[in-house]
Amino acid sequence: MAEKRDYYEVLGVDKSATQKQVKDAYRRLARKLHPDVNPDPQASEKFKEVGEAYEVLSNAEKRAKYDRFGHAAFQPGTGAGSGGYPGGMTIDIEDLFGGQGEFGGAFGDIFEGLFGTVGGRSGRTRTGPRRGHDLQFVIDLTLEEAASGTKRTLRYKRHETCPTCRGSGAAPGTQPMKCTVCNGSGMVGERRGFMVFQQTCPRCHGSGKINTVDCSECHGRRFIEKEEVLTVDIPPGVDTNSKVRFEGKGEAGDYGGPPGDLYIIARVAEHNFFVRKGDNLYCEIPINTYEATLGAKIRVPTLNGSTTVQIPAGVSSGEQITLKGKGIPHLRGWGSGDQIITLKVMTPSGLSTKQKQLF
């Protein structure tokens, strides 16, 4: 049997480490090594080793024994738990992954969905109000549509609370019965090694109750599917990934929770003449050597039709002319961007000797 590593070494802390330093080290390693995050076959054993070390070093009494006797303090016959571990351990997934650190936010939601709650929280069911999911759809636009604004009709399907059973899933006038899988707690437990996880009951979905008779309209699902028709006003100035939000037009909330929102996301196609950078438009206009040398008036395309531009005499290839206000309207605020024209002097080729003398 391999010799146990020093617990302080396992967590990467000094023997003088404070409780906060011990906890921070544990959380950092647990996030990295958790088997559901780390596919490495050795991650599970390392995760157990880290948990075992933390179980001792986070407890003042056990830590004092360890500092005095080492691993021998927890061998069989000295009050240790089964298998030589210093007692069974309950891991709080929300503590590991639900905070504001590198795995906070949405990552915490993923683990909540996988495990429900962890250790000692079996009395809490999942029937509290929950906000409905947001929906999003992508609308493809041309550059001209993005600049001028447009309207689109969107047809989509969303779920609404069943009007017959009002979201209970049960036939009106009937009474639900206690779920026999979770015994009405809404949670079921699962032991994984030295940890006990609790997750939402798959039979009653956390309510602790099951229907005696399902609703005839939603068939016990609590929601019905409905098609929505929505006119979307796309404002001038949108760009790729610009969002238009429709409050309450997403999926229905659960157990009295508010509905989610609907987001329309713009995707603006590339143009064959203009290049957009922010609210400015860039284009390249070819001119001949005579126009570059003597100057000229030329017609230049814009998003609103062509306009006359004066080319000054003596310009070189690469010089730019700015047309103020001929770019994309500002999405927020007044005015528009500019159109920047880059001149490209086209040098003639294949000239005769006489023609070359003219230059």
Residue frames relative to the residue before (quaternion, step in Angstrom):
aa qw qx qy qz dx dy dz
M 1.0000 0.0000 0.0000 0.0000 0.00 0.00 0.00
A 0.4868 -0.6816 0.4617 0.2919 3.58 -0.83 0.96
E 0.5087 -0.6497 0.4767 0.3031 3.52 -1.09 0.78
K 0.4938 -0.6663 0.4734 0.2969 3.56 -0.96 0.90
R 0.4274 -0.6844 0.5301 0.2607 3.55 -1.05 0.78
D 0.6029 -0.5432 0.4398 0.3848 3.52 -1.24 0.48
Y 0.5161 -0.6783 0.4274 0.3015 3.58 -0.83 1.01
Y 0.6338 0.5179 -0.3393 0.4636 3.59 1.01 -0.71
E 0.6361 0.5176 -0.3170 0.4765 3.56 1.08 -0.74
V 0.6171 0.5597 -0.3413 0.4352 3.58 1.00 -0.82
L 0.7484 0.3766 -0.2082 0.5048 3.58 0.92 -0.92
G 0.4149 -0.7350 0.4531 0.2869 3.58 1.23 -0.23
V 0.5547 0.5799 -0.4071 0.4363 3.59 1.05 0.77
D 0.5448 -0.5938 0.4771 0.3507 3.55 -1.30 0.35
K 0.6274 -0.5398 0.4033 0.3903 3.55 -1.27 0.34
S 0.6709 0.4785 -0.2942 0.4841 3.58 1.23 -0.41
A 0.3599 0.7695 -0.4710 0.2376 3.61 1.28 0.08
T 0.4554 -0.6674 0.5197 0.2778 3.55 -1.10 0.75
Q 0.6721 -0.4826 0.3624 0.4291 3.57 -1.29 0.23
K 0.6339 0.5263 -0.3355 0.4568 3.58 1.03 -0.73
Q 0.6530 0.5055 -0.3176 0.4661 3.58 0.97 -0.81
V 0.6253 0.5273 -0.3304 0.4710 3.57 1.07 -0.75
K 0.6819 0.4864 -0.2915 0.4620 3.58 0.88 -0.95
D 0.6485 0.5160 -0.3252 0.4554 3.59 0.94 -0.85
A 0.6496 0.5120 -0.3168 0.4643 3.58 0.98 -0.84
Y 0.6476 0.5238 -0.3104 0.4582 3.56 0.99 -0.86
R 0.6700 0.5002 -0.3082 0.4538 3.57 0.84 -0.94
R 0.6459 0.5281 -0.3248 0.4454 3.57 0.95 -0.85
L 0.7030 0.4552 -0.2664 0.4771 3.58 0.89 -0.93
A 0.6450 0.5301 -0.3297 0.4408 3.59 0.97 -0.80
R 0.6202 0.5302 -0.3389 0.4684 3.57 1.03 -0.73
K 0.6945 0.4938 -0.2660 0.4506 3.55 0.96 -0.90
L 0.7955 0.3655 -0.1496 0.4597 3.57 0.93 -0.93
H 0.4178 0.7202 -0.4859 0.2658 3.61 1.17 -0.20
P 0.5325 -0.6809 0.3992 0.3058 3.64 -0.74 1.03
D 0.6774 0.4806 -0.3062 0.4653 3.59 1.07 -0.54
V 0.6739 0.4275 -0.2894 0.5285 3.58 1.32 -0.01
N 0.7717 0.3059 -0.1329 0.5416 3.54 0.99 -0.94
P 0.2927 -0.7968 0.5030 0.1626 3.63 -0.50 1.14
D 0.4309 0.7084 -0.4611 0.3160 3.61 1.25 -0.17
P 0.4926 -0.6835 0.4457 0.3025 3.64 -0.74 0.99
Q 0.6855 0.4810 -0.2860 0.4658 3.59 1.12 -0.60
A 0.4742 0.7063 -0.4313 0.3005 3.58 1.24 -0.27
S 0.6320 0.5558 -0.3412 0.4186 3.59 0.99 -0.81
E 0.6796 0.4771 -0.2948 0.4729 3.59 0.91 -0.90
K 0.6454 0.5120 -0.3205 0.4676 3.56 1.00 -0.80
F 0.6241 0.5406 -0.3318 0.4561 3.56 1.07 -0.78
K 0.6458 0.5066 -0.3156 0.4761 3.58 1.00 -0.83
E 0.6411 0.5330 -0.3199 0.4500 3.57 1.00 -0.85
V 0.6496 0.5048 -0.3064 0.4789 3.57 1.00 -0.85
G 0.6589 0.5100 -0.3079 0.4592 3.59 0.96 -0.86
E 0.6361 0.5263 -0.3215 0.4636 3.56 1.04 -0.80
A 0.6602 0.5043 -0.3075 0.4640 3.57 0.95 -0.88
Y 0.6729 0.4974 -0.3014 0.4571 3.57 0.93 -0.86
E 0.6024 0.5728 -0.3580 0.4252 3.58 1.03 -0.77
V 0.6967 0.4478 -0.2654 0.4937 3.58 1.05 -0.75
L 0.7584 0.4270 -0.2338 0.4335 3.57 0.65 -1.10
S 0.6452 0.5098 -0.3365 0.4588 3.61 1.18 -0.32
N 0.6682 0.4417 -0.2816 0.5283 3.57 1.32 -0.19
A 0.4593 -0.7290 0.4318 0.2666 3.57 -0.51 1.20
E 0.6772 0.4955 -0.3008 0.4533 3.60 0.91 -0.89
K 0.6833 0.4717 -0.2889 0.4765 3.58 0.88 -0.93
R 0.6290 0.5385 -0.3391 0.4465 3.57 1.04 -0.75
A 0.6385 0.5262 -0.3264 0.4571 3.56 0.99 -0.81
K 0.6462 0.5067 -0.3174 0.4743 3.59 1.00 -0.81
Y 0.6598 0.5126 -0.3114 0.4527 3.55 0.96 -0.88
D 0.6443 0.5254 -0.3244 0.4513 3.57 0.96 -0.86
R 0.7073 0.4626 -0.2590 0.4675 3.58 1.09 -0.67
F 0.8317 0.2156 -0.0749 0.5061 3.58 0.82 -1.02
G 0.4271 -0.6959 0.4778 0.3240 3.60 1.21 -0.23
H 0.8103 -0.2503 0.1831 0.4973 3.58 -1.16 -0.56
A 0.5480 0.6340 -0.3949 0.3766 3.58 1.16 -0.48
A 0.5672 0.6189 -0.3793 0.3892 3.58 1.17 -0.51
F 0.7792 0.3213 -0.1601 0.5139 3.58 1.15 -0.52
Q 0.3691 0.7067 -0.5111 0.3210 3.57 1.15 0.51
P 0.6655 -0.4896 0.3579 0.4351 3.63 -1.17 0.42
G 0.7392 0.3565 -0.2951 0.4893 3.51 -0.94 0.95
T 0.7154 0.3932 -0.2523 0.5195 3.58 1.29 -0.17
G 0.6942 -0.4999 0.2736 0.4396 3.57 1.18 0.50
A 0.4413 0.7003 -0.4656 0.3131 3.57 1.22 0.22
G 0.5613 -0.5680 0.4720 0.3734 3.54 -1.31 0.23
S 0.7343 -0.4143 0.2970 0.4483 3.55 -1.32 0.04
G 0.8127 0.2588 -0.1934 0.4849 3.56 -1.16 0.69
G 0.6335 -0.5585 0.3483 0.4068 3.59 1.13 0.33
Y 0.5187 0.6248 -0.4354 0.3885 3.61 1.19 -0.02
P 0.4992 -0.6701 0.4593 0.3012 3.60 -1.05 0.65
G 0.7999 -0.2189 0.1214 0.5454 3.59 0.70 1.03
G 0.5700 -0.5797 0.4460 0.3743 3.56 -1.20 0.44
M 0.2246 -0.8005 0.5482 0.0901 3.59 -1.13 0.58
T 0.1989 -0.7582 0.6112 0.1093 3.54 -1.02 0.85
I 0.1885 -0.7975 0.5674 0.0805 3.57 -0.67 1.11
D 0.2532 -0.7603 0.5818 0.1389 3.56 -0.87 0.97
I 0.3183 -0.7788 0.5122 0.1729 3.56 -0.27 1.29
E 0.6233 0.5361 -0.3510 0.4483 3.59 1.02 -0.70
D 0.6299 0.5284 -0.3358 0.4596 3.58 1.10 -0.70
L 0.6888 0.4795 -0.2815 0.4652 3.56 1.06 -0.78
F 0.8528 0.2098 -0.0374 0.4768 3.55 0.74 -1.09
G 0.6751 0.5443 -0.3028 0.3952 3.60 1.15 -0.25
G 0.5282 0.6570 -0.4070 0.3517 3.59 1.23 0.05
Q 0.6789 -0.4989 0.3642 0.3970 3.52 -1.28 -0.41
G 0.4506 0.7003 -0.4474 0.3262 3.58 1.25 0.23
E 0.8146 -0.3011 0.1879 0.4588 3.53 -1.29 -0.39
F 0.7360 0.3452 -0.2297 0.5351 3.62 1.21 -0.33
G 0.3739 0.7498 -0.4787 0.2625 3.60 1.14 0.46
G 0.7307 0.4719 -0.2894 0.3996 3.52 -1.35 -0.29
A 0.8625 -0.0143 0.0299 0.5049 3.53 -0.88 -1.05
F 0.6131 0.5520 -0.3646 0.4319 3.60 1.04 -0.69
G 0.6275 0.5295 -0.3351 0.4621 3.55 1.05 -0.74
D 0.6234 0.5397 -0.3398 0.4523 3.58 1.05 -0.72
I 0.6166 0.5502 -0.3502 0.4410 3.58 1.03 -0.76
F 0.7032 0.4554 -0.2791 0.4693 3.56 0.86 -0.92
E 0.5948 0.5411 -0.3771 0.4595 3.57 1.09 -0.55
G 0.6560 0.5027 -0.3140 0.4672 3.56 1.04 -0.74
L 0.6644 0.5079 -0.3089 0.4530 3.58 1.05 -0.70
F 0.8357 0.2491 -0.0752 0.4837 3.54 0.80 -1.05
G 0.3767 -0.6852 0.5252 0.3358 3.60 1.17 -0.44
T 0.6973 -0.3635 0.2957 0.5424 3.57 -0.52 -1.14
V 0.3342 -0.7646 0.5282 0.1573 3.53 -1.21 0.37
G 0.8963 -0.0047 -0.0006 0.4435 3.51 -0.98 0.99
G 0.8914 0.0218 -0.0094 0.4525 3.56 -0.77 1.01
R 0.6638 0.4888 -0.3279 0.4614 3.61 1.14 0.32
S 0.2573 0.8248 -0.4788 0.1558 3.56 1.18 0.47
G 0.6142 0.5721 -0.3607 0.4066 3.59 1.15 -0.34
R 0.6557 0.5164 -0.3219 0.4469 3.58 1.19 -0.28
T 0.1741 -0.7854 0.5874 0.0878 3.56 -0.62 1.11
R 0.5384 -0.6621 0.4472 0.2680 3.53 -1.36 0.22
T 0.4459 0.7312 -0.4253 0.2927 3.58 1.09 0.54
G 0.4100 0.7029 -0.4897 0.3131 3.61 1.15 0.28
P 0.6615 -0.5074 0.3573 0.4210 3.60 -1.19 0.41
R 0.0404 -0.7943 0.6061 -0.0077 3.54 -0.95 0.94
R 0.4675 -0.6828 0.4932 0.2684 3.54 -0.90 0.97
G 0.5058 -0.6571 0.4732 0.2973 3.56 -1.08 0.76
H 0.5915 -0.5837 0.4234 0.3608 3.54 -1.22 0.47
D 0.4659 -0.6379 0.5338 0.3016 3.55 -1.21 0.59
L 0.2239 -0.7375 0.6188 0.1519 3.55 -1.26 0.52
Q 0.0227 -0.8019 0.5961 0.0333 3.56 -1.11 0.53
F 0.0872 -0.7758 0.6247 0.0163 3.51 -1.15 0.80
V 0.3420 -0.7292 0.5608 0.1918 3.55 -1.13 0.74
I 0.1192 -0.7733 0.6205 0.0530 3.57 -0.98 0.93
D 0.3030 -0.7602 0.5521 0.1593 3.56 -0.77 1.09
L 0.0620 -0.8024 0.5932 -0.0208 3.54 -0.94 1.01
T 0.4176 -0.6344 0.5733 0.3074 3.53 -1.26 0.44
L 0.6520 -0.4991 0.3780 0.4276 3.58 -1.23 0.28
E 0.6319 0.5376 -0.3317 0.4492 3.57 1.03 -0.78
E 0.6582 0.4972 -0.3085 0.4737 3.60 0.98 -0.82
A 0.6432 0.5206 -0.3228 0.4595 3.57 1.01 -0.78
A 0.6833 0.4911 -0.2867 0.4580 3.57 1.05 -0.73
S 0.7727 0.3660 -0.1899 0.4826 3.58 0.92 -0.86
G 0.4443 -0.6520 0.4865 0.3752 3.58 1.17 -0.52
T 0.0147 0.8039 -0.5934 0.0380 3.56 -1.14 0.55
K 0.3652 -0.6908 0.5687 0.2569 3.57 -1.34 0.00
R 0.0401 -0.7784 0.6261 0.0231 3.54 -1.11 0.71
T 0.3023 -0.7219 0.5905 0.1968 3.56 -1.16 0.66
L 0.1212 -0.8092 0.5745 0.0223 3.55 -0.71 1.12
R 0.1006 -0.7582 0.6421 0.0523 3.55 -0.93 0.98
Y 0.1651 0.7866 -0.5786 0.1385 3.55 -0.74 1.00
K 0.3896 -0.7092 0.5398 0.2319 3.56 -1.28 0.36
R 0.0000 -0.7766 0.6295 -0.0260 3.52 -1.07 0.84
H 0.4515 -0.6723 0.5136 0.2835 3.56 -1.27 0.32
E 0.1134 -0.7711 0.6246 0.0484 3.52 -1.06 0.87
T 0.6046 -0.5439 0.4327 0.3890 3.55 -1.23 0.49
C 0.5115 -0.6583 0.4548 0.3133 3.58 -0.85 0.97
P 0.3776 -0.7555 0.4846 0.2274 3.62 -0.66 1.04
T 0.6144 0.5703 -0.3525 0.4160 3.60 1.16 -0.49
C 0.8017 0.2419 -0.1218 0.5329 3.58 0.78 -1.00
R 0.3697 -0.7604 0.4550 0.2795 3.58 1.36 -0.05
G 0.7475 -0.4506 0.2131 0.4390 3.51 1.00 0.86
S 0.5272 0.6379 -0.4232 0.3688 3.60 1.20 0.10
G 0.3899 -0.7276 0.4723 0.3089 3.57 1.13 -0.63
A 0.6572 0.5079 -0.2999 0.4691 3.58 1.28 -0.23
A 0.5721 -0.5734 0.4549 0.3702 3.54 -1.17 0.57
P 0.5483 -0.6250 0.4327 0.3486 3.61 -0.91 0.86
G 0.7880 0.3091 -0.2424 0.4741 3.56 -0.99 0.88
T 0.6502 0.4843 -0.3293 0.4840 3.60 1.25 -0.08
Q 0.3491 -0.7283 0.5556 0.1975 3.55 -1.25 0.49
P 0.4253 -0.6984 0.5043 0.2775 3.62 -0.90 0.84
M 0.3206 -0.7232 0.5746 0.2099 3.56 -1.29 0.33
K 0.6229 -0.5528 0.3979 0.3849 3.56 -1.23 0.43
C 0.4995 -0.6576 0.4774 0.3003 3.55 -0.95 0.92
T 0.3560 -0.7644 0.5027 0.1906 3.58 -0.79 1.02
V 0.5892 0.5833 -0.3741 0.4156 3.60 1.21 -0.33
C 0.7989 0.2370 -0.1121 0.5413 3.58 0.88 -0.98
N 0.4110 -0.7289 0.4456 0.3182 3.56 1.34 0.02
G 0.7276 -0.4683 0.2354 0.4425 3.56 1.05 0.78
S 0.5454 0.6408 -0.4004 0.3627 3.61 1.23 -0.06
G 0.4132 -0.7138 0.4659 0.3203 3.57 1.16 -0.55
M 0.7395 0.3420 -0.1947 0.5462 3.59 1.28 -0.15
V 0.1263 -0.7562 0.6341 0.1005 3.56 -1.22 0.57
G 0.3565 -0.7598 0.5122 0.1824 3.57 -1.07 0.76
E 0.0638 -0.7708 0.6330 0.0329 3.52 -1.28 0.53
R 0.2631 -0.7680 0.5655 0.1458 3.57 -0.78 1.03
R 0.0216 -0.7722 0.6349 -0.0131 3.55 -0.95 0.98
G 0.8057 -0.1204 0.0370 0.5788 3.54 -0.16 1.28
F 0.7870 -0.2570 0.2128 0.5189 3.58 -0.71 -1.06
M 0.6270 0.5171 -0.3404 0.4729 3.60 1.28 0.21
V 0.2105 -0.7502 0.6134 0.1291 3.55 -1.17 0.64
F 0.1266 -0.7954 0.5915 0.0389 3.57 -0.62 1.17
Q 0.1548 -0.7580 0.6241 0.1097 3.55 -1.16 0.63
Q 0.0272 -0.8071 0.5893 -0.0237 3.55 -0.89 0.95
T 0.6761 -0.4987 0.3584 0.4071 3.53 -1.30 0.40
C 0.5273 -0.6460 0.4561 0.3109 3.56 -0.93 0.93
P 0.3955 -0.7444 0.4816 0.2398 3.63 -0.71 1.00
R 0.6246 0.5539 -0.3417 0.4315 3.61 1.19 -0.41
C 0.8147 0.2237 -0.1039 0.5249 3.60 0.73 -1.02
H 0.3891 -0.7536 0.4506 0.2787 3.59 1.33 0.01
G 0.7538 -0.4326 0.2070 0.4491 3.56 1.03 0.81
S 0.5629 0.6249 -0.3943 0.3704 3.61 1.20 -0.15
G 0.3932 -0.7211 0.4796 0.3088 3.58 1.14 -0.57
K 0.7373 0.3427 -0.2011 0.5464 3.57 1.29 -0.07
I 0.1413 -0.7566 0.6294 0.1069 3.54 -1.26 0.50
N 0.5495 -0.6422 0.4310 0.3160 3.54 -1.13 0.67
T 0.3814 -0.6780 0.5732 0.2574 3.54 -1.15 0.65
V 0.7678 0.0423 -0.0262 0.6388 3.58 1.16 -0.69
D 0.3676 -0.7477 0.5107 0.2123 3.59 -0.72 1.06
C 0.5897 -0.5574 0.4575 0.3637 3.54 -1.25 0.56
S 0.4701 -0.7090 0.4557 0.2620 3.58 -0.89 0.93
E 0.6721 0.5017 -0.3093 0.4482 3.60 1.13 -0.50
C 0.7987 0.2594 -0.1374 0.5252 3.59 0.82 -0.94
H 0.3553 -0.7703 0.4597 0.2628 3.59 1.35 -0.09
G 0.7356 -0.4426 0.2198 0.4633 3.55 1.01 0.87
R 0.5504 0.6465 -0.3881 0.3584 3.59 1.24 -0.10
R 0.4005 -0.7576 0.4211 0.2973 3.58 1.34 -0.29
F 0.7591 0.2691 -0.1689 0.5682 3.60 1.24 -0.23
I 0.1868 -0.7409 0.6282 0.1468 3.53 -1.27 0.44
E 0.4368 -0.6883 0.5153 0.2644 3.56 -1.16 0.60
K 0.0319 -0.8043 0.5926 -0.0309 3.55 -0.91 0.95
E 0.3537 -0.7198 0.5550 0.2208 3.56 -1.04 0.80
E 0.1704 -0.7779 0.6010 0.0682 3.54 -0.95 0.95
V 0.1437 -0.7430 0.6461 0.0995 3.55 -1.18 0.67
L 0.0024 0.8279 -0.5543 0.0856 3.54 -0.55 1.20
T 0.2749 -0.7314 0.5996 0.1727 3.56 -0.97 0.89
V 0.1632 -0.8088 0.5634 0.0420 3.54 -0.64 1.19
D 0.2035 -0.7607 0.6076 0.1042 3.57 -0.75 1.09
I 0.1692 -0.7802 0.5975 0.0752 3.57 -0.53 1.20
P 0.3068 -0.7853 0.5026 0.1911 3.64 -0.44 1.10
P 0.5917 -0.5619 0.4264 0.3903 3.61 -1.15 0.48
G 0.7573 0.4100 -0.2855 0.4205 3.55 -1.08 0.76
V 0.4613 0.6851 -0.4677 0.3148 3.61 1.19 -0.05
D 0.1701 -0.7564 0.6226 0.1064 3.54 -1.25 0.50
T 0.7076 -0.4080 0.3288 0.4741 3.57 -1.25 0.05
N 0.8143 0.1918 -0.2206 0.5015 3.56 -0.95 1.08
S 0.4132 0.6527 -0.5112 0.3768 3.61 1.20 0.25
K 0.2094 -0.8033 0.5512 0.0835 3.58 -0.98 0.86
V 0.1481 -0.7241 0.6650 0.1075 3.51 -1.21 0.71
R 0.1889 -0.8210 0.5347 0.0664 3.59 -0.65 1.14
F 0.1134 -0.7569 0.6413 0.0547 3.54 -1.05 0.91
E 0.3246 -0.7900 0.4925 0.1675 3.54 -0.27 1.31
G 0.8502 0.1846 -0.1443 0.4714 3.56 -0.99 0.91
K 0.5841 0.5950 -0.3722 0.4076 3.61 1.23 0.15
G 0.5146 0.6229 -0.4312 0.4016 3.59 1.24 0.32
E 0.7807 -0.2976 0.2363 0.4961 3.55 -1.19 -0.55
A 0.5900 -0.5861 0.4267 0.3554 3.55 -1.18 0.64
G 0.4993 -0.6346 0.4986 0.3152 3.54 -1.19 0.60
D 0.3997 -0.7104 0.5316 0.2302 3.54 -1.30 0.33
Y 0.8471 0.0798 -0.0937 0.5169 3.56 -1.07 0.82
G 0.7678 -0.3819 0.1877 0.4790 3.56 0.88 0.98
G 0.4718 0.6798 -0.4417 0.3467 3.58 1.24 0.08
P 0.5883 -0.5915 0.4113 0.3674 3.62 -1.18 0.45
P 0.5504 -0.6052 0.4453 0.3640 3.60 -1.16 0.45
G 0.5366 -0.6020 0.4803 0.3449 3.53 -1.27 0.37
D 0.5191 -0.6298 0.4835 0.3165 3.55 -1.33 -0.02
L 0.3595 -0.6874 0.5846 0.2377 3.53 -1.35 0.32
Y 0.1064 -0.7897 0.6028 0.0402 3.57 -0.90 0.95
I 0.1790 -0.7415 0.6395 0.0957 3.52 -0.97 0.98
I 0.1327 -0.8065 0.5754 0.0291 3.57 -0.65 1.15
A 0.3374 -0.7595 0.5268 0.1781 3.56 -0.76 1.08
R 0.0415 -0.7515 0.6569 0.0436 3.53 -1.21 0.66
V 0.1513 -0.8283 0.5383 0.0361 3.56 -0.26 1.33
A 0.4048 -0.7340 0.4988 0.2204 3.56 -0.77 1.09
E 0.5506 -0.5869 0.4724 0.3594 3.56 -1.21 0.50
H 0.3670 -0.7266 0.5457 0.1989 3.56 -1.15 0.74
N 0.4818 -0.6920 0.4564 0.2840 3.57 -1.08 0.66
F 0.7444 0.3420 -0.2196 0.5298 3.62 1.25 -0.10
F 0.7711 0.3176 -0.1653 0.5265 3.58 0.88 -0.96
V 0.1768 -0.7173 0.6595 0.1389 3.51 -1.30 0.55
R 0.2410 -0.7936 0.5457 0.1195 3.56 -0.69 1.11
K 0.0258 0.7522 -0.6579 0.0277 3.54 -1.05 0.91
G 0.7859 -0.0723 -0.0039 0.6141 3.53 -0.12 1.29
D 0.7434 -0.3281 0.2684 0.5173 3.58 -0.70 -1.07
N 0.5653 0.5737 -0.3947 0.4423 3.58 1.25 0.21
L 0.2395 -0.7492 0.6015 0.1395 3.54 -1.20 0.65
Y 0.1527 -0.7853 0.5968 0.0618 3.55 -0.98 0.90
C 0.0615 0.7807 -0.6199 0.0496 3.53 -1.07 0.80
E 0.3197 -0.7315 0.5734 0.1842 3.55 -1.28 0.40
I 0.1059 -0.8022 0.5873 0.0151 3.57 -0.78 1.07
P 0.2881 -0.7579 0.5562 0.1823 3.62 -0.73 1.00
I 0.0176 -0.7628 0.6462 0.0194 3.58 -1.11 0.74
N 0.4611 -0.6806 0.4854 0.2976 3.57 -1.15 0.52
T 0.7048 -0.4832 0.3109 0.4160 3.56 -1.26 0.23
Y 0.6058 0.5492 -0.3644 0.4457 3.59 1.06 -0.63
E 0.6691 0.4895 -0.2954 0.4748 3.59 0.92 -0.93
A 0.6567 0.5061 -0.3125 0.4636 3.57 1.01 -0.77
T 0.7021 0.4721 -0.2686 0.4605 3.59 0.99 -0.81
L 0.8035 0.3127 -0.1355 0.4882 3.56 0.79 -1.03
G 0.4705 -0.6401 0.4716 0.3827 3.58 1.20 -0.45
A 0.0708 0.8028 -0.5877 0.0714 3.58 -1.15 0.53
K 0.3679 -0.6577 0.5935 0.2824 3.52 -1.38 0.17
I 0.0117 -0.8057 0.5914 -0.0304 3.57 -0.79 1.04
R 0.4319 -0.6628 0.5413 0.2850 3.56 -1.29 0.38
V 0.0977 -0.8020 0.5893 0.0046 3.55 -0.85 1.05
P 0.4343 -0.6937 0.5025 0.2786 3.63 -0.86 0.88
T 0.0399 -0.7426 0.6668 0.0484 3.55 -1.22 0.68
L 0.6787 -0.4716 0.3444 0.4453 3.58 -1.23 0.04
N 0.7419 0.3668 -0.2039 0.5230 3.59 1.20 -0.48
G 0.7430 -0.3162 0.2052 0.5530 3.58 1.09 0.63
S 0.6083 -0.5690 0.4045 0.3776 3.58 -1.27 0.08
T 0.1309 -0.7721 0.6184 0.0657 3.53 -1.27 0.52
T 0.4933 -0.6576 0.4846 0.2990 3.58 -1.21 0.53
V 0.0841 -0.7912 0.6058 0.0057 3.55 -0.92 1.00
Q 0.3284 -0.7393 0.5588 0.1826 3.58 -0.93 0.94
I 0.2014 -0.7583 0.6115 0.1026 3.56 -0.76 1.10
P 0.3360 -0.7545 0.5183 0.2215 3.65 -0.55 1.04
A 0.5772 -0.5923 0.4329 0.3586 3.58 -1.17 0.55
G 0.8155 0.3074 -0.2136 0.4414 3.54 -1.17 0.66
V 0.3867 0.7252 -0.4976 0.2773 3.61 1.12 0.41
S 0.3101 -0.7317 0.5786 0.1834 3.54 -1.26 0.49
S 0.6289 -0.5250 0.4097 0.4013 3.53 -1.25 0.39
G 0.7456 0.3649 -0.2886 0.4771 3.58 -0.90 0.96
E 0.5360 0.6053 -0.4220 0.4101 3.60 1.20 -0.24
Q 0.2858 -0.7856 0.5359 0.1183 3.54 -1.13 0.71
I 0.1601 -0.7368 0.6500 0.0947 3.50 -1.27 0.65
T 0.2262 -0.7954 0.5529 0.1023 3.58 -0.84 0.99
L 0.1775 -0.7458 0.6347 0.0970 3.54 -0.95 0.99
K 0.3215 -0.7891 0.4959 0.1679 3.56 -0.26 1.30
G 0.8547 0.1756 -0.1313 0.4706 3.56 -1.02 0.87
K 0.5711 0.6078 -0.3803 0.3998 3.59 1.23 0.19
G 0.5327 0.6317 -0.4056 0.3907 3.57 1.26 0.28
I 0.7577 -0.3362 0.2906 0.4778 3.56 -1.15 -0.72
P 0.5061 -0.6335 0.4774 0.3386 3.63 -0.94 0.79
H 0.5009 -0.6347 0.4945 0.3189 3.56 -1.08 0.73
L 0.4604 -0.6979 0.4778 0.2695 3.57 -0.79 1.03
R 0.7686 0.1585 -0.0866 0.6137 3.55 1.08 -0.75
G 0.7667 0.2811 -0.2370 0.5263 3.54 -0.56 1.16
W 0.6035 -0.5773 0.4258 0.3482 3.52 -1.37 0.00
G 0.7360 0.4554 -0.3055 0.3969 3.52 -1.36 0.24
S 0.3291 -0.7221 0.5797 0.1848 3.50 -1.40 0.00
G 0.5800 -0.5523 0.4629 0.3798 3.51 -1.33 0.21
D 0.5444 -0.6198 0.4637 0.3231 3.55 -1.32 -0.11
Q 0.3375 -0.6727 0.6036 0.2630 3.52 -1.38 0.19
I 0.1378 -0.8020 0.5796 0.0434 3.56 -0.65 1.12
I 0.1798 -0.7929 0.5797 0.0548 3.53 -0.66 1.21
T 0.1577 -0.7577 0.6271 0.0883 3.57 -0.88 0.96
L 0.3044 -0.7708 0.5372 0.1568 3.57 -0.69 1.15
K 0.0923 -0.7787 0.6196 0.0345 3.53 -1.00 0.88
V 0.2380 -0.7916 0.5511 0.1144 3.55 -0.35 1.28
M 0.2544 -0.7804 0.5600 0.1127 3.55 -0.69 1.17
T 0.2260 -0.7881 0.5620 0.1095 3.59 -0.44 1.21
P 0.4114 -0.7268 0.4863 0.2569 3.60 -0.71 1.02
S 0.1757 -0.7686 0.6063 0.1040 3.55 -1.19 0.59
G 0.7684 0.3609 -0.2633 0.4583 3.56 -1.26 0.36
L 0.3198 0.7661 -0.5014 0.2436 3.61 1.10 0.64
S 0.4746 -0.6396 0.5231 0.3035 3.54 -1.22 0.59
T 0.6850 -0.4720 0.3467 0.4335 3.59 -1.27 0.24
K 0.6553 0.5160 -0.3111 0.4555 3.56 0.97 -0.84
Q 0.6574 0.5042 -0.3109 0.4657 3.57 1.00 -0.83
K 0.6357 0.5339 -0.3295 0.4498 3.55 1.04 -0.77
Q 0.6234 0.5587 -0.3381 0.4301 3.58 1.10 -0.71
L 0.5943 0.5783 -0.3614 0.4264 3.56 1.19 -0.51
F 0.6702 0.4738 -0.2877 0.4936 3.59 1.22 -0.48
